[in-house]
Amino acid sequence: MLVEIQCDKFQKNGEMRAPIRFHEGLNAVLGDDNGSNSIGKSTFLMILDFVFGGDDYVKKCTDVQDNVGEHTINFTFRFDGEDYHFSRNTVKYKEVVKCDENYRPLPDEEPLSKKAYGAFLCGKYGLTADGITWRCAVGRFIRVYKRETLDEERPLQAAKDEKVADAIKSYMKLFDRYAAVEAQSKQAAAAEDEKESFRKTTQQYNHVRATKTQKEKEANELRIAELEEQEKKLAQENNQGLLDLDSMTAQHLSELQEKLINYRRQKAAVQTQLNAVRRDMTGQKKEFKRTFSALEKFFPAEDFKALEDIERFHQKLSKILNDEFQETEKDLSTTYVLLNNEIVKIKDEIIQTKTVPNVSQAILNEYARITTELNNLHEANNNFDELERLKKVASNYAQTRDEVISQQLMQIESSVNQKMREITLEILHDEQHMPPILRLEKLNKYTFKTPNDGGTGAQYRGLITFDLANMAIAPVPFVVHDSVLLKNIEKSVFSEIIKVYEKQKESGKQVFMAYDILDSYSEETQRIVNENAVLELSPERNELFGWAWNKERNDGTDKKK
C-alpha cells in the first residue's frame, strides 16, 4: 500500500512540510471549518492520482505547473513488509525513477516506463487477471475534481472519451471474467472472417464459381442431370466408346491451349522488354569525360571543381546503370529461353493428345464441353454448400459468444448489486430504501442509477456505494473521493459513510478523502475523521505549497517560488 508522499515544494509557514504518511483504511485530507477554497485539497488528491500513474495532475492542474514550476513528487509503497521508493517529475512525467530511502535515484537502475511501473503495481497489489492493466483497473475509482470520473450515471468511464465497450471490458478484467469472453469472441470473429473471406472469393471474383441461392442450386442440379445423360448417350453412340478416354484427357486439351496462349503472351512481353533494354545498352551512349580548359579562357577566376565532381558522379552513374542493364538483359534472356522451351513442350503435348486413335475431334470437343460444364456446376453447388456451412458455424459461434458474454456480465452485475444493497442498508439503516442498480446489458451498453431518487446527494451516494462495493468484492486496492462527492450528502448518511471508510482497514485497503467544515457533525464523526487525518490545510501559509497564487503577494517576493 501507499505509505508516504514527500515533495520539497510542499510547505507550511515557509518551511518544507514533513513527509505525509498514510495507513490502512481512511486517510483524510482536511480543510478548515470555514470551507476555504484554493488551499490544495483537490490538488493533493490529483497528486495521489499522479503517484498512482495518472497524468491529469500535469495536464489539468495547469495553475500548479505555472506557479510552482517543475517539481518532483517522492513516494513510498510497502508490500509484504518491504518498502519501495520512487520519484516522478512533472516535466519527465512519462517515467518513474527508483530511489533509495532518501529519494536519491538508484545509480544502477533505469527509470521505469509508465507501463512497466503499472505492471509492478499490478503484481504487488495482486491484479493478475489476463489482460488487466494498472490504470484500467484503478483509474475509474479516482474521483477528483477536474478528472472525468465524477459522472454519477457513468461510473465505469475512466474518461469521457473512453468507449463504453472498452470501459466494460476493463471492468470485466477486474473480476477476471473477460478471458472466457475474449476467447469465445476471437473464435466467433475467426469464423466470421472465414465465412466473409469465402463469400467474397466466391461471389465477387469470376474465377471461382458459386451458386448464390437455394433456387439456383436446384436449377443447377436439374442441369447436371441433363448433362450426365448427354455424356452417357455420347459415349454409347461412339462405336469405340469415349468411356475408354479419361475425361481428364479431354479437359487436358483445353487446359493446354490456355497455357499456350498465356506463355505466348508472356514471351511477347519479355521480347518487348528485352529489345528495350538492348537499345538502352547500345544506343545513345555518351562520353562524359570533358575538359573545362576552354571555359577558363572566358572565366579565369572561376573554380571548376564542382563541375568536375558532377562529371565524376555522371561517370559513376553510367557504370552503375550499365551494370544494371547487363543484369536485366541476362535475366530477360534466360526467361525468354525458358518460355520458348515451355511453348515447344506444350505444342508437342497437344499434337500427341490430338492423335488419340479412333476419337474424332468433334466428339472430343463435345465431350470436353460437357465435362467442363458439369465440373463448373458441381463446383458452384459445392461452394454454395460450403458457404452455407460456414454461415451456420459463424452463427453458432456468435450465439455461444453472446451467451458467454451474458453469463459473465450477469455474474458481475448480480454480485455488485447485492453488495451495494448490503452497503446501502449499512449506511441508511432502512431495508425499504432502494439501493443503486447496475445493469450490464451488453458488452457495449450499461446503465447505473439510484431508482426514484434524482437528488444530487442520493446520486453521489450511489457513486460512493458503487466504489465501496467494488472494493469489497474485487481487487480494487483503494478509492479516492473528493469533497465534491460528499458535500451534498446529508449529515447522518455522511457519518455512516465515514464509518464504512474506516472499516476498510480490516481488509488492508485504503480510502483517500478530502473534506472540511466538520464542526456541525457528531463528535464520533469528527473523532474518526480527525484521527485519520493525514494532511490539514488552511489559508495564510498553510496551503499545500505554502501560498495561494490566486491572491497578490505582499512579502516582496516574486509570485513564482
DORODREN-709616 format. One line per 4 residues: number of its first residue (from 1); their letters; for each residue x, y, z of C-alpha. Coordinates in nm, 3 decimals. Layout:
<rs>
NUM	A	X/Y/Z; ...
</rs>
This chain:
<rs>
1	MLVE	0.000/0.000/0.000; 0.100/0.366/-0.030; 0.271/0.479/0.291; 0.432/0.815/0.212
5	IQCD	0.441/1.117/-0.018; 0.705/1.389/0.005; 0.796/1.694/-0.202; 1.032/1.982/-0.130
9	KFQK	0.770/2.221/-0.274; 0.516/2.126/-0.007; 0.548/2.399/0.253; 0.395/2.520/0.575
13	NGEM	0.476/2.856/0.730; 0.772/2.899/0.496; 0.930/2.561/0.573; 0.922/2.234/0.387
17	RAPI	0.649/2.001/0.510; 0.735/1.672/0.670; 0.656/1.364/0.462; 0.283/1.286/0.454
21	RFHE	0.225/0.939/0.595; -0.064/0.706/0.511; -0.219/0.399/0.671; -0.480/0.133/0.600
25	GLNA	-0.842/0.240/0.599; -0.939/0.608/0.592; -0.683/0.878/0.502; -0.840/1.223/0.524
29	VLGD	-0.715/1.547/0.371; -0.884/1.827/0.568; -0.953/2.193/0.510; -1.056/2.441/0.776
33	DNGS	-1.401/2.492/0.929; -1.456/2.798/0.708; -1.456/2.581/0.398; -1.169/2.780/0.247
37	NSIG	-1.104/2.724/-0.121; -0.780/2.707/-0.320; -0.575/2.565/-0.038; -0.481/2.239/-0.214
41	KSTF	-0.721/1.963/-0.103; -0.822/1.857/-0.454; -0.471/1.926/-0.580; -0.331/1.679/-0.331
45	LMIL	-0.579/1.415/-0.447; -0.463/1.482/-0.801; -0.110/1.423/-0.679; -0.229/1.089/-0.547
49	DFVF	-0.353/1.012/-0.898; -0.008/1.116/-1.025; 0.158/0.880/-0.777; -0.073/0.602/-0.897
53	GGDD	0.038/0.651/-1.256; -0.205/0.915/-1.388; -0.117/1.224/-1.593; -0.404/1.460/-1.504
57	YVKK	-0.200/1.641/-1.237; 0.040/1.762/-1.506; -0.211/1.812/-1.785; -0.509/1.957/-1.598
61	CTDV	-0.366/2.133/-1.293; -0.201/2.393/-1.513; -0.221/2.663/-1.244; 0.004/2.449/-1.024
65	QDNV	0.253/2.389/-1.302; 0.259/2.759/-1.392; 0.306/2.885/-1.036; 0.503/2.612/-0.863
69	GEHT	0.713/2.522/-1.165; 0.892/2.194/-1.221; 0.893/1.973/-0.914; 0.935/1.611/-0.814
73	INFT	0.692/1.400/-0.613; 0.860/1.133/-0.399; 0.661/0.839/-0.264; 0.692/0.503/-0.096
77	FRFD	0.491/0.181/-0.114; 0.509/-0.104/0.134; 0.436/-0.460/0.026; 0.491/-0.763/0.250
81	GEDY	0.695/-0.553/0.491; 0.936/-0.421/0.227; 0.948/-0.055/0.123; 0.980/0.055/-0.240
85	HFSR	1.079/0.417/-0.301; 1.010/0.612/-0.621; 1.003/0.966/-0.760; 0.819/1.121/-1.053
89	NTVK	0.900/1.458/-1.204; 0.635/1.692/-1.350; 0.842/1.752/-1.664; 0.976/1.399/-1.718
93	YKEV	0.644/1.258/-1.609; 0.647/0.968/-1.856; 0.895/0.780/-1.639; 0.913/0.675/-1.276
97	VKCD	1.251/0.665/-1.103; 1.351/0.401/-0.847; 1.511/0.559/-0.539; 1.674/0.478/-0.207
101	ENYR	1.514/0.565/0.129; 1.635/0.926/0.091; 1.476/0.951/-0.255; 1.806/0.956/-0.435
105	PLPD	1.785/0.777/-0.773; 1.940/0.432/-0.764; 2.255/0.458/-0.978; 2.227/0.115/-1.140
109	EEPL	1.855/0.126/-1.214; 1.698/0.256/-1.534; 1.380/0.467/-1.496; 1.059/0.271/-1.537
113	SKKA	0.818/0.350/-1.818; 0.462/0.408/-1.706; 0.372/0.067/-1.848; 0.648/-0.106/-1.651
117	YGAF	0.555/0.088/-1.337; 0.193/-0.016/-1.379; 0.297/-0.378/-1.423; 0.497/-0.353/-1.099
121	LCGK	0.195/-0.221/-0.908; -0.035/-0.482/-1.062; 0.196/-0.754/-0.942; 0.232/-0.615/-0.591
125	YGLT	-0.140/-0.544/-0.549; -0.238/-0.886/-0.685; -0.406/-0.768/-1.004; -0.312/-1.072/-1.209
129	ADGI	-0.615/-1.137/-1.431; -0.542/-1.191/-1.801; -0.512/-0.866/-1.993; -0.556/-0.636/-1.695
133	TWRC	-0.359/-0.311/-1.680; -0.299/-0.091/-1.378; -0.469/0.229/-1.491; -0.765/0.045/-1.640
137	AVGR	-0.809/-0.127/-1.303; -0.783/0.174/-1.070; -0.821/0.491/-1.276; -1.202/0.490/-1.277
141	FIRV	-1.211/0.480/-0.894; -1.008/0.801/-0.850; -1.288/1.058/-0.840; -1.139/1.405/-0.810
145	YKRE	-1.247/1.745/-0.934; -1.105/1.803/-1.287; -1.088/1.431/-1.354; -1.357/1.289/-1.582
149	TLDE	-1.475/1.029/-1.331; -1.745/1.225/-1.149; -2.038/1.133/-1.375; -2.283/0.969/-1.137
153	ERPL	-2.455/0.790/-1.427; -2.135/0.658/-1.587; -1.925/0.514/-1.303; -1.731/0.281/-1.534
157	QAAK	-1.590/0.559/-1.751; -1.226/0.642/-1.671; -1.257/0.937/-1.912; -1.537/1.093/-2.114
161	DEKV	-1.388/0.981/-2.443; -1.341/0.620/-2.331; -1.563/0.394/-2.535; -1.831/0.215/-2.336
165	ADAI	-1.716/-0.120/-2.475; -1.359/-0.055/-2.359; -1.481/0.050/-2.014; -1.689/-0.265/-1.974
169	KSYM	-1.408/-0.487/-2.098; -1.167/-0.333/-1.848; -1.426/-0.370/-1.574; -1.474/-0.739/-1.660
173	KLFD	-1.097/-0.794/-1.643; -1.103/-0.656/-1.289; -1.326/-0.951/-1.197; -1.123/-1.191/-1.413
177	RYAA	-1.428/-1.256/-1.627; -1.313/-1.131/-1.962; -1.075/-1.414/-2.057; -1.361/-1.651/-2.140
181	VEAQ	-1.538/-1.379/-2.336; -1.223/-1.288/-2.526; -1.152/-1.649/-2.621; -1.507/-1.702/-2.746
185	SKQA	-1.507/-1.363/-2.923; -1.186/-1.450/-3.107; -1.331/-1.783/-3.217; -1.650/-1.615/-3.336
189	AAAE	-1.451/-1.346/-3.517; -1.234/-1.610/-3.685; -1.543/-1.799/-3.801; -1.699/-1.477/-3.931
193	DEKE	-1.377/-1.383/-4.113; -1.356/-1.726/-4.272; -1.718/-1.701/-4.386; -1.672/-1.349/-4.527
197	SFRK	-1.348/-1.439/-4.700; -1.508/-1.739/-4.867; -1.817/-1.534/-4.961; -1.609/-1.260/-5.122
201	TTQQ	-1.396/-1.513/-5.308; -1.695/-1.698/-5.449; -1.932/-1.408/-5.512; -1.706/-1.120/-5.611
205	YNHV	-1.446/-1.289/-5.828; -1.530/-1.459/-6.156; -1.258/-1.725/-6.141; -1.432/-1.902/-5.852
209	RATK	-1.784/-2.027/-5.922; -2.061/-2.036/-5.663; -2.435/-2.069/-5.662; -2.596/-1.776/-5.484
213	TQKE	-2.939/-1.909/-5.381; -3.110/-2.237/-5.300; -3.333/-2.192/-5.604; -3.031/-2.154/-5.830
217	KEAN	-2.875/-2.463/-5.676; -3.185/-2.670/-5.754; -3.177/-2.545/-6.115; -2.811/-2.648/-6.135
221	ELRI	-2.897/-2.997/-6.014; -3.154/-3.035/-6.295; -2.894/-2.920/-6.549; -2.638/-3.162/-6.404
225	AELE	-2.881/-3.449/-6.458; -2.931/-3.343/-6.822; -2.560/-3.318/-6.889; -2.487/-3.656/-6.733
229	EQEK	-2.748/-3.810/-6.961; -2.589/-3.640/-7.265; -2.248/-3.764/-7.161; -2.375/-4.117/-7.130
233	KLAQ	-2.551/-4.105/-7.467; -2.243/-3.963/-7.638; -2.032/-4.247/-7.508; -2.281/-4.509/-7.619
237	ENNQ	-2.308/-4.368/-7.973; -1.934/-4.377/-8.024; -1.856/-4.725/-8.159; -1.527/-4.727/-7.975
241	GLLD	-1.677/-4.568/-7.664; -1.544/-4.250/-7.523; -1.557/-4.414/-7.184; -1.215/-4.554/-7.277
245	LDSM	-1.088/-4.195/-7.283; -1.028/-4.047/-6.944; -1.236/-3.733/-6.910; -0.924/-3.564/-6.776
249	TAQH	-0.762/-3.617/-7.117; -1.038/-3.422/-7.289; -1.015/-3.146/-7.033; -0.639/-3.151/-7.067
253	LSEL	-0.651/-3.025/-7.428; -0.845/-2.719/-7.322; -0.602/-2.652/-7.042; -0.305/-2.691/-7.277
257	QEKL	-0.450/-2.438/-7.520; -0.497/-2.189/-7.237; -0.138/-2.241/-7.121; -0.007/-2.200/-7.476
261	INYR	-0.185/-1.867/-7.519; -0.062/-1.749/-7.180; 0.302/-1.843/-7.249; 0.292/-1.679/-7.591
265	RQKA	0.168/-1.355/-7.432; 0.444/-1.370/-7.171; 0.703/-1.442/-7.440; 0.590/-1.138/-7.642
269	AVQT	0.606/-0.916/-7.333; 0.957/-1.038/-7.245; 1.069/-0.986/-7.605; 0.949/-0.625/-7.588
273	QLNA	1.133/-0.563/-7.262; 1.446/-0.732/-7.392; 1.452/-0.518/-7.706; 1.411/-0.204/-7.500
277	VRRD	1.697/-0.296/-7.265; 1.929/-0.380/-7.555; 1.851/-0.044/-7.718; 1.937/0.133/-7.394
281	MTGQ	2.263/-0.062/-7.371; 2.386/0.000/-7.727; 2.222/0.321/-7.836; 2.271/0.687/-7.741
285	KKEF	2.586/0.623/-7.534; 2.760/0.940/-7.436; 3.114/1.013/-7.340; 3.101/1.214/-7.020
289	KRTF	3.468/1.291/-6.994; 3.534/1.652/-7.090; 3.790/1.919/-7.023; 3.700/2.254/-6.883
293	SALE	4.019/2.428/-7.001; 3.830/2.611/-7.273; 3.599/2.764/-7.019; 3.892/2.905/-6.823
297	KFFP	3.965/3.144/-7.109; 3.630/3.310/-7.054; 3.603/3.265/-6.678; 3.961/3.276/-6.545
301	AEDF	3.859/3.340/-6.183; 3.609/3.057/-6.157; 3.665/2.731/-5.970; 3.553/2.438/-6.183
305	KALE	3.592/2.177/-5.907; 3.215/2.147/-5.860; 3.170/2.075/-6.231; 3.442/1.814/-6.216
309	DIER	3.270/1.649/-5.919; 2.946/1.639/-6.114; 3.128/1.486/-6.412; 3.275/1.212/-6.190
313	FHQK	2.928/1.145/-6.048; 2.792/1.106/-6.403; 3.066/0.858/-6.482; 2.990/0.652/-6.172
317	LSKI	2.618/0.665/-6.250; 2.683/0.548/-6.605; 2.877/0.247/-6.478; 2.602/0.156/-6.228
321	LNDE	2.334/0.184/-6.496; 2.538/-0.024/-6.740; 2.582/-0.298/-6.477; 2.207/-0.295/-6.407
325	FQET	2.128/-0.314/-6.781; 2.357/-0.615/-6.822; 2.199/-0.794/-6.527; 1.846/-0.720/-6.652
329	EKDL	1.935/-0.830/-7.006; 2.073/-1.156/-6.870; 1.757/-1.226/-6.665; 1.525/-1.141/-6.956
333	STTY	1.723/-1.358/-7.197; 1.704/-1.654/-6.960; 1.330/-1.601/-6.913; 1.278/-1.578/-7.290
337	VLLN	1.455/-1.910/-7.347; 1.259/-2.083/-7.069; 0.927/-1.957/-7.206; 1.016/-2.070/-7.556
341	NEIV	1.106/-2.417/-7.427; 0.771/-2.440/-7.247; 0.586/-2.340/-7.567; 0.762/-2.614/-7.760
345	KIKD	0.673/-2.871/-7.495; 0.307/-2.770/-7.492; 0.284/-2.786/-7.875; 0.427/-3.137/-7.870
349	EIIQ	0.184/-3.241/-7.596; -0.113/-3.101/-7.790; -0.010/-3.294/-8.101; 0.023/-3.616/-7.901
353	TKTV	-0.315/-3.564/-7.734; -0.492/-3.497/-8.066; -0.361/-3.821/-8.213; -0.562/-4.039/-7.976
357	PNVS	-0.682/-4.324/-8.204; -1.048/-4.364/-8.308; -1.160/-4.042/-8.141; -1.288/-3.776/-8.372
361	QAIL	-1.205/-3.413/-8.290; -1.577/-3.321/-8.285; -1.662/-3.586/-8.027; -1.360/-3.489/-7.823
365	NEYA	-1.465/-3.124/-7.819; -1.823/-3.207/-7.728; -1.713/-3.438/-7.451; -1.481/-3.167/-7.315
369	RITT	-1.764/-2.910/-7.326; -1.998/-3.136/-7.129; -1.730/-3.227/-6.877; -1.634/-2.862/-6.826
373	ELNN	-1.992/-2.753/-6.768; -2.053/-3.042/-6.530; -1.742/-2.956/-6.330; -1.844/-2.591/-6.315
377	LHEA	-2.193/-2.673/-6.193; -2.064/-2.915/-5.932; -1.811/-2.655/-5.816; -2.078/-2.386/-5.792
381	NNNF	-2.312/-2.604/-5.587; -2.031/-2.730/-5.365; -1.925/-2.374/-5.294; -2.283/-2.283/-5.213
385	DELE	-2.300/-2.572/-4.965; -1.966/-2.471/-4.815; -2.078/-2.110/-4.768; -2.399/-2.228/-4.600
389	RLKK	-2.192/-2.446/-4.370; -1.963/-2.154/-4.281; -2.264/-1.933/-4.217; -2.401/-2.187/-3.974
393	VASN	-2.066/-2.226/-3.798; -2.027/-1.848/-3.766; -2.382/-1.815/-3.635; -2.328/-2.088/-3.377
397	YAQT	-2.003/-1.931/-3.255; -2.168/-1.589/-3.237; -2.456/-1.732/-3.036; -2.216/-1.904/-2.798
401	RDEV	-2.016/-1.582/-2.764; -2.327/-1.382/-2.679; -2.432/-1.642/-2.423; -2.088/-1.634/-2.259
405	ISQQ	-2.091/-1.253/-2.252; -2.438/-1.250/-2.100; -2.340/-1.504/-1.833; -2.024/-1.318/-1.733
409	LMQI	-2.196/-0.979/-1.722; -2.481/-1.123/-1.520; -2.240/-1.268/-1.264; -2.068/-0.932/-1.215
413	ESSV	-2.395/-0.740/-1.211; -2.551/-0.972/-0.955; -2.255/-0.964/-0.714; -2.212/-0.585/-0.738
417	NQKM	-2.583/-0.516/-0.689; -2.601/-0.750/-0.392; -2.304/-0.580/-0.226; -2.449/-0.234/-0.297
421	REIT	-2.772/-0.344/-0.133; -2.577/-0.452/0.177; -2.378/-0.126/0.192; -2.692/0.084/0.138
425	LEIL	-2.855/-0.091/0.433; -2.542/-0.033/0.640; -2.544/0.338/0.554; -2.918/0.414/0.562
429	HDEQ	-3.043/0.151/0.810; -3.358/0.121/0.603; -3.445/-0.204/0.429; -3.712/-0.032/0.220
433	HMPP	-3.471/0.221/0.072; -3.375/0.123/-0.284; -3.002/0.080/-0.345; -2.819/0.184/-0.664
437	ILRL	-2.860/-0.059/-0.952; -2.603/-0.152/-1.214; -2.729/-0.305/-1.539; -2.466/-0.455/-1.768
441	EKLN	-2.690/-0.506/-2.069; -2.434/-0.578/-2.339; -2.064/-0.560/-2.397; -2.115/-0.201/-2.513
445	KYTF	-2.410/-0.086/-2.305; -2.477/-0.036/-1.935; -2.683/0.181/-1.701; -2.636/0.293/-1.343
449	KTPN	-2.886/0.479/-1.129; -3.040/0.512/-0.788; -3.410/0.448/-0.857; -3.677/0.702/-0.766
453	DGGT	-3.428/0.946/-0.616; -3.281/1.202/-0.851; -3.133/1.430/-0.585; -2.767/1.525/-0.608
457	GAQY	-2.688/1.378/-0.267; -2.857/1.046/-0.350; -2.682/1.020/-0.686; -2.337/1.085/-0.539
461	RGLI	-2.414/0.847/-0.254; -2.484/0.587/-0.522; -2.145/0.653/-0.679; -1.970/0.617/-0.342
465	TFDL	-2.168/0.298/-0.272; -2.063/0.159/-0.609; -1.693/0.219/-0.531; -1.718/0.065/-0.186
469	ANMA	-1.896/-0.240/-0.329; -1.624/-0.293/-0.589; -1.354/-0.254/-0.328; -1.527/-0.524/-0.124
473	IAPV	-1.575/-0.787/-0.396; -1.297/-0.708/-0.648; -0.923/-0.646/-0.613; -0.967/-0.267/-0.609
477	PFVV	-0.691/-0.163/-0.363; -0.810/0.192/-0.291; -1.060/0.464/-0.381; -1.011/0.841/-0.391
481	HDSV	-1.313/1.062/-0.317; -1.306/1.440/-0.344; -1.524/1.663/-0.127; -1.749/1.738/-0.427
485	LLKN	-1.893/1.387/-0.386; -1.957/1.426/-0.015; -2.080/1.780/0.042; -2.435/1.725/-0.081
489	IEKS	-2.490/1.414/0.129; -2.700/1.461/0.441; -2.505/1.462/0.767; -2.636/1.136/0.912
493	VFSE	-2.559/0.947/0.592; -2.214/1.106/0.570; -2.139/0.988/0.923; -2.224/0.630/0.827
497	IIKV	-2.014/0.652/0.511; -1.717/0.763/0.723; -1.758/0.450/0.935; -1.753/0.232/0.623
501	YEKQ	-1.443/0.417/0.504; -1.268/0.346/0.832; -1.363/-0.023/0.821; -1.158/-0.071/0.504
505	KESG	-0.852/-0.119/0.726; -0.993/-0.461/0.813; -0.925/-0.570/0.455; -0.598/-0.378/0.425
509	KQVF	-0.739/-0.135/0.168; -0.723/0.244/0.162; -0.965/0.531/0.119; -0.833/0.879/0.040
513	MAYD	-1.084/1.154/0.112; -1.087/1.536/0.109; -1.330/1.733/0.326; -1.377/2.038/0.550
517	ILDS	-1.629/2.204/0.788; -1.666/1.922/1.037; -1.795/2.128/1.331; -2.159/2.054/1.253
521	YSEE	-2.114/1.676/1.264; -2.140/1.444/1.560; -1.848/1.405/1.797; -1.796/1.049/1.680
525	TQRI	-1.776/1.156/1.317; -1.533/1.436/1.399; -1.321/1.197/1.602; -1.298/0.936/1.324
529	VNEN	-1.208/1.192/1.062; -0.955/1.377/1.277; -0.787/1.058/1.394; -0.742/0.957/1.032
533	AVLE	-0.632/1.298/0.904; -0.302/1.280/0.717; -0.290/1.640/0.596; -0.459/1.956/0.725
537	LSPE	-0.465/2.268/0.510; -0.582/2.625/0.563; -0.516/2.976/0.427; -0.229/3.204/0.527
541	RNEL	0.084/2.999/0.455; -0.070/2.661/0.537; -0.180/2.587/0.181; -0.034/2.274/0.025
545	FGWA	0.251/2.469/-0.134; 0.261/2.731/0.144; 0.095/3.011/-0.053; -0.211/3.084/-0.265
549	WNKE	-0.139/3.219/-0.612; -0.493/3.346/-0.655; -0.403/3.638/-0.428; -0.149/3.916/-0.457
553	RNDG	0.164/3.851/-0.250; 0.277/4.132/-0.022; 0.602/3.989/0.112; 0.816/4.140/-0.162
557	TDKK	0.894/3.804/-0.323; 0.827/3.701/-0.679; 0.496/3.526/-0.746; 0.666/3.207/-0.863
561	K	0.865/3.034/-0.597
</rs>
